[in-house]
Amino acid sequence: DVCSSDLSPLWAAVLLALSGCAALQDPAAGDDSITDAGAAALAGSRLDGDSMTARATLSVQVDNGLAILYGTVPNEAVRQRAIQILQGTPGVYEVLDRTRKR
């Protein structure tokens, strides 16, 4: 962990000032600042704002970082795009696809 390593005090100060210690920590440690409800709201907003997924009937629930995608999609490309959006949403660590094709 860079934040607690034996760097010279000057370099440690520069690194912390430029990026913050949290940014240097292991991304697998997770981001506890995002609630499941917040992740679900952000995911829904991203799905609604995407040109491919906006016309599909989709909803998202998030439970302990597991995003469950529900609804209907017109084709596999839209399904894959929706999954991709969820995978890139902060607070989502796994996606379970429960969609159906029209």
Secondary structure as UniProt FT lines:
FT   HELIX           2..4
FT   HELIX           9..19
FT   HELIX           21..24
FT   HELIX           27..29
FT   TURN            32..33
FT   HELIX           36..49
FT   TURN            51..55
FT   STRAND          57..63
FT   TURN            64..65
FT   STRAND          66..73
FT   HELIX           76..87
FT   TURN            90..91
FT   STRAND          94..101
//
